Amino acid sequence: MIPPVFPFLPRYMATLLTLRDISHSYSGPPLLDRVSLTVSDNERISLIGRNGEGKSTLLRIIAGLVQADEGERQVTLGTGISYLPQEVPTDLAGSIYEIVATGLEDIAELLVAYHAATQAVMQDPSEQNLDHMAKAQHELESAGGWRFEQQVETTLSKLSLNPDERFESLSGGRKRRVLLARELVREPQLLLLDEPTNDLDVNTLRALEEALENFGGCAVVISHDRWFLDRVATHILAFEGDSRVVFLQGNWSEYDADRKRRLGAEADRPHRIK
């Protein structure tokens, strides 16, 4: 992933991605109708609304995984994007360290080999194991991999993950924590999370909140968890029905107060999807 360079803008105001007049449908009325959005550094934007209103589709358009029927998507040169979908893959197996290290594709194999070698020495400091560790260390050094090794270790520590635990033995919530760690080690500038709070226990939810609060780029998150949104969101993009989308600076409670001021009694009435 290419690190971003913004020589002309301070980091806090750097625009990472812009959507202009995005429209999209699936063999029917528009799911998204002329949606525009500017995503900047140091923002945590939450997409909220009822299921089926286009939140996941918009997130996939932001990620570049879906081509909108109409409109423009512009990404600032050098912006790295990581996308974490709702679904936990069923075919992933290995240690937590192995899974997280795959976020660093080019050097993952060397990282995993070095970690395995150090673990072998800890269990049995034989001459053969020491030789294997020295070889793995040399290969990692030659590839300039020490920074990435620290990156993986720091991320695992911050999310309270045991690197040697087996991924396939974890609960759904802890698997999500591992997959989040895999995306964070990539050090993206734009992190996209689709329903990351699903199936999370309290400790994992707190770890997710802290990770987002300390994240240096921009996060765009779909969630129905209002308490979570009050804690982490700096902006709300609300899908209010009838293809209407409202953008507001603030958390969920601030958006809810604004919605009630705008809509009055209509705010609590069920709405339809076009």
Salt bridges, closest charged atoms under 4 A:
ASP21 OD2 - ARG34 NH2 3.67
ASP41 OD2 - ARG11 NH1 3.19
GLU43 OE2 - HIS235 NE2 3.76
GLU53 OE2 - HIS271 NE2 2.61
ASP69 OD1 - HIS24 ND1 3.36
GLU72 OE1 - ARG20 NH1 3.45
GLU105 OE2 - ARG186 NH1 2.86
ASP164 OD1 - HIS115 NE2 2.83
GLU165 OE1 - ARG174 NH2 2.98
GLU168 OE2 - ARG166 NH2 2.90
GLU183 OE2 - ARG182 NE 3.55
GLU183 OE1 - ARG186 NE 2.95
GLU187 OE1 - ARG147 NH1 3.50
GLU195 OE2 - HIS224 NE2 3.01
ASP199 OD2 - ARG176 NH2 3.99
GLU209 OE2 - ARG206 NH1 3.95
GLU209 OE1 - ARG231 NH2 3.07
GLU240 OE1 - ARG244 NE 3.13
GLU240 OE2 - ARG262 NH2 2.67
ASP242 OD1 - ARG272 NE 3.88
ASP256 OD1 - ARG259 NH2 2.73
ASP256 OD2 - LYS260 NZ 3.23
ASP258 OD1 - ARG261 NH2 3.85
ASP258 OD2 - ARG262 NE 2.72
